[in-house]
Amino acid sequence: MPGAVDLFILPRTALVVAFGAVMLGLGLPGPRGLRLPLLAVAAAAVLAAGFSINPWLSIAGAYTRYESVVVRLAYVGLFIGSAVLCRRPGSRELALRFLLAGCAVAGLEALWQGYRHELARPDGNLGQPGLLGALLAMAVPVGLQVGLRDVRWLVALIPVGGGLYVSSSRAGWLGALVGLLVFGLLVAPRRWRRRALLAATGIIVVAGLVVLLSPLRNLNQDTGGARVGVWSDSVRMIAARPLTGWGEDATGLMFGHFQTHDWEPGDTFDRIHDQPLDLLVAQGLLGGAAMAWLLVAFARGALRRPWPGALAACAAYLAWSLLNFDWAPATGAVWALAGLAWGYADDAPTPDPPRWGGGLVGLLVGLLLAVPPVLADVAYHSGDLKRAVALNPLQARYHQALGEQLGSTTPQALAELRRARDLGDYDYSFLIELGDAERKDGHVAEARRAYQAALDVYPFDPTAPQRLKDLGYSSSSS
């Protein structure tokens, strides 16, 4: 989206929020058989935000991430709307074809980027090659499903496969492999399924060994060692707040407090790079239990009458997510696909009619939640920072930028910088900058607070400890 700073993630997140709200309003009270698990997932998200170490951050979402409680509820809305509204075969098939066509376009863009050497890793205009890998991995079994009905659609798998290859996303490749194997298991005759399952398990084991033992281990200068270290540290973080977690999108505020090694020198971590662990950090055991309940109930119901393409696409995403985390451009798609799969499996004699009044309310709420953040980012891009703050007052990045524009050490500037900190800005360099401004203005206690916050974010840079030492304090990060 031209004319904004966040050209890629924010527009797609806004679409997820807007359509999630509309589809939730149209589809309530939700599909039979999953109402309680879906309600539990939504309640766990709200509870985690309410008990978050920074509720404002969990409501607004971190800049460029946006995995806030609002987005988590939008995922539930996408599932409910897809499951309830797309019960007829024509609507389900149309949805799959739209998904496949969009992914083919992304694949073509990635191939063009690779041909032109525009990026080190083509991203298909998604802003992140890992997201491209996730979407195209889901598109592979979807393409086979659609292609079985109309062979002309198999052509779409050429740019999908090509884009997946040039993304160099090992998690995406693994997801595509899992999706293909699950698709094969679902369409195989019943008498062959046990042997097919054994063969699929062997293929996955061999693929894992190839990645670990071949030069693929070092693809993109990423051995995976940092992720293993982050996973290990995340267990300590989960144990520190086990029930409701630290809050959506709040990991970056405190992960450094539990970090045992400088896994990627110079880089901080705001996500865990493993969706199950990431969920436990954000929402605690209650969130993990609610999601497990939903997954088990979904699998038991959907497998009674499986729709191979959609279910295999969900399996592809789940495999990808073991090395990544939920992010709206890919995660919104998988919740919608899961809803389609459930709608296919639902054997209720008559579909529930859409709630048009609820849809209208959802439309109004969706526009209210989705449009102002986009307009604020457009204002941010144009330099009108006061307007950006007015449009999205909970987004810390805009307060930080406004404070810096005002000169950092003026009372108005300091007020904006403090507001950015209070709203959950976990940019390490910004927190050092804030501490320096407070110190220059004689606010020793506020300077110490800022330096300590920087240390909680990233304890391996010597700047914050030295600043605290200069003020006569010792650092308290573990």
N, C-alpha and C positions, 0 to 999 in steps of 0.2 A: 504494500500500500504506500504509494509515494506521498510525500508531504508530512511524514511522521518520523520520529527517531527510531522507534521500534517498528520496523517495516514488516516483520514476519509473524512474530508470536502474538502480539496484542490483537491484530485484526482477526486472527483465527480464534483466539480466546473469546473475543467479543461475539463471534458467530456462535460458539458453543454456548455461551451464557444466554444469548438472545433466543436461540432455537430451543435450548434446554428449558427455559422458562415457558415458552409457548407450548411445547409438547407436554410439559408437566401439567399445565392447565387443561389441555385438551384430553389428556389421558387419565387423569385422576378418577377413581381411587387406585388405579394401577392394575396390572395383570393379576388374574387369580393365581394363587399358589405362591406368589412372591411378594405379596404386599407387606407381610411382617418383616422379612429379611431386608427389603428395600427401605422400609421405615427405620430399621435398626441401623443401616448404613448411614442414612441421613441424620439420624439422631446422634450417632457417634461423631460425625463431622461437626455438628453444631456444638456438642459437648466439648470437643477438643478445642474449638475456637473460643468457647466461653472460659475455659481454664487455661488458655494459651499464656505463655510467658509474655506475649505481646498481642493482645486481641486485635488491635488495629491492623497489625501486619497480617494476621490470619484472616481478617475480613477483606482487606484490599489486595493482598498478595504482593510478593516481592517483585520489583521491577524486572521485566523480561521473563519471570517465572509464572506468576499469577495463579499458582495452584492454591487458591484461597478456599475458604469454606463455600463461597458463592459458586466457584467452579465445580467443587465436589458435588454440590446439590444439583448443578446443571447436568452433570453426568447421569445422575439418577433420573432427571427429567428426560434426557435423551433416550434412556432405556425404556422408561414407561411409555413415552410417546411412540417409539418404534414398535413396541410389543402390542400396544392397543390399537394404533391407527393403521398399521401395515399388516393386517391379518389376511387381506385378499391376495391371491397369488400375483396378480398384475402389479400391485403396489410394491410387493417385496422384490420382484424381479426388476422393476424400474429402479428401485433404490440401489440394488447391486450393480446395475449397469452404470448408473451415475458415479458410483464409487470407482468402478473399474476405469471409466473414461477419465475421471479426474486424476487417478493415479498414473494412467498412461501419459497424460499431459505432463505430470511431474517427472516421469521417467524420461520423456523427450527433452525436457529442459535440462535435466541432469546430464544427459548424453551430449547436449549442445555445450553445456558448461565444461564438460570434460574435453570435448573436441577443441574448444577455444582456450583451454587452460586458464579459465577465469578464476577458479578457486583451487586451493590445494586439495580439497575434497568436495566434489559437486554435492549440492544440497537440494536440487530440484525446485529452487525458489521457496523452500520451506525455512530457510535460515539456519538449519542445523542438519548435517548429514545423517545423524542418528535417527532423527524424525523421519527423514526420507526412507531409511532402511526399514523402520517400523511399518510405515504405510504400505510400501511396496511388498514387504513380506506378507502383509494381510491380503494384498491384492492378488497374489499368486493363486491361492485356492479359490478366491472369488472368481478369477478369470477362468479357472477350470469349470467351476459350477455354471457360469454363464455360457461358456463355450460348449458344454455338453448339450445345451438347448439350441444354440445357434453358433455353428462353427466359425462364422465370420468374426465373432468376438475373440477368438483365439489369437487373432493378429495383435490385439492389445497387449498380449503377454510379451511381445518382443520389446517394446520400450519399457515395460515393467521390469523384465529381467535385466535389460541393459542398464537401466537406472539403478537397480539394486546392486549390480556388479560395480559400477563406478562409484557408488556411495562408499565403498570399502568399509561398510558397517558389518563387522563380524557377528554382532548380535542380530542384525537384520538377516544375514545369511542363515544363521542358526534358526531364526524364526521362520523363514521361508521353508527350510528343510522340515521342521516340525509340522508346519502347516500342510506341506505336501504329504507327509507320512500319515497325519491324522485324516486328511481327505481320502487317502487310499484305504485306510482302515474302515472308514465309514461307508465307502461304496463297495468294498469287497464283499463277496458272498459270505454268509454267516459261517459256513464250514471251513473257510480259509482264514478266519480272523485270528485264531490263536497263533497260527504260524506267521501270519502277517505281523502280529504284535511283536513276536520274538524277533522277526527280521527288522522291524522298525527300531526296536530297542538296540539291536546290534549296530545299526547304521548310525544312530545318535551317539553311541559310545565311540565308534570309530571316528566320527566327525569331531567329537571333543578331543580325542587324542591327537588328531591331525593339527588342530588349532594349537594345542599345548606344546607339541613336539616339533612342529615345522616352523619355517620362517614366518608363518602367519601370526605366531605369538607376538612378534615385534611390529606387526602392521600398525601404521600411524604412530610409530614410536610409543606404543602403549603395550606394555607387557602384561597388564592386568594386576601387577603387584600392588599398585596404589589402591585399586578397588578392594582387594583382599584386606589391606590395612584399614581402609575406611569401614568395611563391614565389621571388622573386629572391634574397632573403636565405637561403632554404633551400638553394640551390645551393652557397653557400659552406659551409654547415653539413654538407652531404653530402660535399663535398670534404675536409673536415677529418677525417672518419672514414669512408672510402669502402667498406671491406670488409664490416664487420658492423654499421655504424651505431652510434647512440648508445644503443640499447636501447628496448624497448617502453615507451611512456608516459613517457620521460625527456626529451622535447623541451623541456618547460617549464623544466627545470633550466638549460639552456644556450642557448636560442634568443636571449635578450637579448644574449649575447656576440657574436652575428653580426648583430644587428639594426642596420640602417643609418639608420633613420628611425623616429620615433614614429608608427607608422602609425595607431593608434587611441589618442589621448592618454588616459593613465590605465589602459589595458588591456594586459595581458601576453598572450603567445601560447604555448599549450602544444600546439597541433596546427597543421599546415601548411595546412589547408583545400584540399587537393588530394590525393586518396588515393595516386596514384603517387608524388608527391614525399614525402608523409608516410611511405610505406612505405620509401623509400630513406633517409630520415632515421633511422627506427627500426631498420631491419634491413640497411641498406647494399646494395651491389650484389649480394651473395649472396641476400638476401631478394627483391630485385627480379627477379633472374634466375630464382629458383625460382617466383615467382608468374607471370612471363611464360611459363615452360615449362608450368605448369598451365593457364593460359588458352588457350595455343595448342593443347595436346593436347585440352582440353575442347572447344574450338570445332570442331576437325577431327572429333572423334568425334560430338558432338551434332548437327552439321549434316548428317551422313550420313542421319540419320532424325530430323528436327527435330520437337520438340513446341512449337508456336508460342507458346502462352501463357506457359510457363515460360521459354523462351529470350528472349522479348521482355521479360519482367519483369526478367531478368538484365541485358539491354541498358539498360533504364530505370534500373536501379540504377547501372550503370557510368557512364552519362551524368550522373546526379546526383552521383556520387562525384568527378567532375572538379572540382567546386566545393566539395567537402566531404571528410570523412574517415570511415573505418570506425568504427562505433559500434554496440554490441551490439543495441539494439532493432531496428535496420534491417538490419545486416549479418548477424546470425544468420539472419534470414528469407531473405536472398538465397543464402546457402550451402546452406540446406535446399532452396530452389527449384532451384538448380543441380544438386543431387543427384537431384532428381526428374527433371529433364531428361535427365541421364545415364542414369538407370535406364530411361527410355523408349527411349533410343537403343541401349542394350545389347541386342544380339540373341543373347546366349548362350542355348542351348536350355533350360537349367534354372537357376533362380536359386540362389545360394548360400544354404544354410539359416542362420538366425540362430544365433549362438554364445551359448547361454543362460548358460553359465558366465562368458563374457566380459561378458555383459550384467549379471550379478549383481555382478561386480567393478566394472564401470563405474558401477553404481548406488551402491555403497558409496563409491567415490572421488568421484562427483559430489555426493553429499550432504555428504561431508566438506569439499569445496571450496566448495560453494554455500551451505550453511545457516549456518555460523558468521559470515560477513560480514553476513548479514541480521540475525541475532540481535544482533550487535555494534552495528549501527546502531540497532536498537530500544533497546538499552541506552543508547546515545549520546543518543537522543531523550529518554529518561526521566531523564537526568542521572547515571546510574550509569557513570561513565567508567572506573573500575577494571575493571568487568566488560567494558566495550567493548574495552579494551586486552587483557584476558585472552582474549577470544573471537577477536580479530583483531589479534594483536600486530605484524603487519607493516604495518598501515594507519597512516600518519603522522598523519592528521588526529586520531585519537583520542588519541595521545600529546600532540599540541599542546593539545588541549582539556583533558586531565588536568593538564598543566603549568600552564596558565592558571588552572584551578580551584584548584590547590594554592598559588597566590600568586606565581608567576613567579620570585621571587628566593630562595626556600628551596632547599636542596640537592636535595631530592626533585623540586621543580618544575623546576629547571634540568636535572636528569638527564632528565626527560621531554621537555623542549623540545629538548635536544640529540638525544635519540633520534628525535624527529620530523624534525629536520634531516637526520640520518644516514639515515633511511628515505626521504628524497627529497621532503620537504614544500617546494614551491616557491612558497608564498604569500609574495609580496614583503613585505607588511606584517608577517607573522609573523617573517620573518627579521630585519627591523628591530627588532621587539620583542625577539627573542632577543639581538641584539647589544646593545641597551640594558640588558637584564638582566645580561648578562655584564660589561658595562662597569661597571655599578653595583656588581657584586660583586668588581670588581678584576681580572677575567680579560681582560686586554687582547688577548692573542693570539686567544682564542676570540671576543671581540667583533669583531676585525678579520675573522675567518673568516666570521662571520655577515653582516657588512655587505658583504663581497665577494661572498658568495652572493646577496644581494639585488641587487647590481649586475649579476651575471650573468643574473638573471631579468629585470630591467627597468632598463636603464641610463639612462633619461631622467628619472627622479624625482631631485631634488637631495638627498634626505635621506641616502641611503647615502654618496654622495661627501663630503657635509659631515661626516658622522660619522667617516669615515676621515680626513679632513683634521684634524678635532679630535684624533684619536689620533696624528697625525703621520705618516700614510701617504697616499700618492697612490693613486687608483683604477687598476686594471689592466685594466678592461674595454675591448675594442676598439670 
